[in-house]
Each structure stands twice: as structure tokens, then as C-alpha cells.
Amino acid sequence: MVDLASKILFHDRLRFLITVAGVGFGVTLVLVQTGLFLGLMDNAASAVDHMDADIWVAARNTPNIDFARAFPDTYVDQVRAIPGVLRADNLIVWFLRMALPNGAQEGMEVYAMERFPVWNLPWTISEGNTADLARGHFCMLDDSAVRRCGPFHTGEYREFLGSRLKIIARSHDALSFTTAPMAFMDLRVAQSLTPELRGQTTYIVVKLAPGANRDRVIAEIQRRLPYVDVHSREEWSSMSRMYWIKNVGLGMNLFTSVMLGCLIAVMVVAQNLYTSTMEHVKEFGTVKAIGGGNGTIYRILAKQATLSALFGFWAGAGLAMVLRVALARGADLKMLLGPHLWVATFLGTIVLCLFAAMISFRKVSRLDPAMVFRG
């Protein structure tokens, strides 16, 4: 029976290739769209996830880490005095304009604080030392800025709102959901660039002492600073992601893309299996005439559907990996294809192809074995 399934499936090679292409396209669509979605969500809270901060203090009703609001930087002293707080520092996240050598300007997402190394910010350094940022009018740019700001090297200068800052370091993989390139500088330097930030901060990051009760520390910060919001790292990371899902429609876009990919795979497999089955209906009638039941018929169709799923999955997975590299190099887009996504897509492909085989099975299951002996 296995031989019969394979012979029928591979009898028309062009049809089989079309089936594999349809399944592969659906798999590629699901992997690419889901991978890009996961990559964007990872960027949306990358700083929160990588920084060594247990608690985030933000201005009231701040929606996510990118759209920060300012409040007095003296609040940090009250936070430092709370039992259970190992250290607390101000952090500014703000958008500033940077002048390019060609005279144009580019919006930069600036992260500014006094002690970058102790907070693991930025988390990947390709050149230089973040501790040097506190020594003067210096800045650090992420390698992703090359795409929008042009090539740059350490030792060069760039202007932020008319002030010249020397590039003394480079980071890597510091990306945000807004796609604005990231820059890093000392807190006092950032405050001096614009009147809006003088004497202000946008966040207070808190590291708890060993054994400290996080909920109690959060409650005490909220009691002492009633006009701010206090979040745990996990809560703030989730809020930063959910803001974009709810307000940009990413969730609906992902759902639509996944459903479209599944529909394409089911329709192609169902149509081709049905056509192939109708062309070989006498062979199926013979199977029933020699004693094969509906279970045997479905095993033949299931074998064909599984083979189509396997070949289609690997074709789609290979194309997705090629697109992953191309998008990373050409557009600085992060596509996360983790083990769970691979397993879910593989199992989903098998299940959907088996479901598609049911359309052919319903037709063959009603065959009269006597048709084999008719002229």
C-alpha cells in the first residue's frame, strides 16, 4: 500500500512539484511573518530585557519605553533611600536630531545615564568602552546607524542639536521598534542638549539587593512617589510589547498572514490530491475489491499528504532561511526563528495536509468495488 501511495503521488511529477511549491509558499509565509513579528517584539523591549534592572520607575501613563515622559531627576534620591534597593540611577530615553556630514539630519533614539557598565547597557559592545562616556562630550552609536546615517568611525564627530560630540565607541544589535538608530551618551550631556531635559529624567532603574522583596520595594516606591508608575521588569517588558500589538495592528496582521499561509497550503494539497485520486480511481477501486477497507484507503491518502507536507516544509524552511539572511543584511530586520516556531510550523503543516486529504477520502470512501469489473 505504501508503494501504491508513492507511485500515485510521483506519477505526475509536475503536479507533485506544484503541490510542494504551494505548501512551501505557505510555510515560508508563516515562518517569515511570524519570525518578523517576534523580531519586532524583541526589539520593542530589548533594552528592558537586557538591562540589569529589576524595577522601572516611569512618568504616569507612559505607554512604552520608547515614548518616554520627563519628571524631576531628584526623585532618584528618594528611591535610593528605600530599604532593599541596591542601586538606582536615572535613565533618559529621548529622540534627538543628529546632523550628518552631508548636511541632512537623522532622528536618533538616545539612551543616557551615568553608569552604563553596571546596568549592562548597551549589551553588546563592538568597539570602545562605555565607561568613557562620562568623561566629556562623547557619544556611542550602534552599528545599525550605518544604514540611515552613513559610515562612521570612532574618533569622528557628530552634531546633536548644534553640539559636537565625539564618537568614542560602537555597539551592536541595539535595535528599537521605532527603527530609529540608537545613540548612547552621559546623562549630563543629554540634559544639556535640550531645555526639556534639564533637571529631568524619563526613568529610574532599580537593582534590588539580594533577598529583597520586590513587591514590597515597588509598593514603597509607589508610596513615596505617588505621581509616577512603578513596574517590574517583566511587567514593563510586556507593556512595551503590547502597546505596539494593540496600537499598530501587528496582532491582526500576523493572524491574517498565518491564516493565508494555511489556506494556501490546504487548497493546493486538497486540489492536487483530489485530482490525482480521481485520475486513479480504478486503482482505489481495486484496493477495495481485494478486501481493503476505508482505513486502508485513508492510509494511502495520508501517506501522500504526509510526503507532500514533508517536502513542502523543507522547501519553505529553506526559503525562509534565505530570506532571513537577506532581510538582516539588506534592511536590518530581525527575524526570530526559534525551536518552538519550527516545531509548531512543522506539526501544523502535517495536520493541515492530512486535513486536506479528507476531501479526497470522502469521494473514494463511497466507491463501489464492483466498478473494477465493469467494462
Secondary structure, DSSP 8 states (H G I E B T S, - for coil): -HHHHHHHHHHSHHHHHHHHHHHHHHHHHHHHHHHHHHHHHHHHTHHHHHS--SEEEEETT--SSSS---EETTHHHHHHTSTTEEEEEEEEEEEEEEE-TTS-EEEEEEEEES-TGGGT-SS-EEES-GGGGGGTTEEEEETTHHHHH----TT-EEEETTEEEEEEEEESS---TT---EEEEEHHHHHHH-GGGTTEESEEEEEE-TT--HHHHHHHHHHH-TTEEEEEHHHHHHHHHHHHHHHH-HHHHHHHHHHHHHHHHHHHHHHHHHHHHHHTHHHHHHHHHTT--HHHHHHHHHHHHHHHHHHHHHHHHHHHHHHHHHHHHHH-------HHHHHHHHHHHHHHHHHHHHHHHHHHTT--GGGGG--
